[in-house]
Amino acid sequence: MWTNEVTSMIIRGVGETLYMTLLSTIAGYVFGLPMGVMLAVSDKDGLAPNRFLYKTLDVIANVVRSIPFLILLILLIPFTRLIIGQSYGSTATVIPLVVAAVPFIGRMVESSIKEVDAGVIEAAKAMGAGNMRIICKVLLVEARTSLITGATIATGTILGYSAMSGVIGGGGLGDIAIRYGYYRYQMDIMVVTVVLLVVLVQLFQSVGMLLASRLDKRK
């Protein structure tokens, strides 16, 4: 039966899912944005080519992204336990979410920056701008619409990853769906959690697309 306890559990699950998703996305960008910038800048056609730096970051990104998140989640249990003191719960899940998010975000940032018109970069160089100023005042500004679109995609992806963490008791709606919808065959709870996950993804996407549209200089 659908009781007040179930309703409270669902509400708590939504809160935990938002907590994991938003915190992981923010932390992912703290590390992923610089990684993406360095990938774009150090590429052979970049602002400051550096083959060793590019290859190192390229290998790291490719290796982490090639590991399915569920396997990565299990592989990082000892590390998560070392950092947090436990390997289950919404806070512990943030660690593998960030590890998975950083290379994903880095690649999207790299792609966004490489889309910037080379003529704009050459104009900044001709005016005597240094590399750091070009990165901050030209590349990131010119790529802002694409970066926001990428952030929207990243948030939705991380939300999906957070649901998968329910397999090991990661908390949130995914955990509820697995414990009640799968193990106990309570399909009403399963359906509600799935609908809420879809609603959250659509909400993030709508906000991100609206913001990207407002900042798009081409309009």
Salt bridges, closest charged atoms under 4 A:
ASP43 OD2 - LYS114 NZ 2.73
ASP58 OD1 - ARG107 NH2 2.26
GLU110 OE1 - ARG107 NH1 2.88
GLU110 OE2 - LYS114 NZ 2.91
GLU142 OE2 - LYS217 NZ 2.69
ASP175 OD1 - ARG179 NE 3.28
ASP216 OD1 - ARG218 NE 3.03
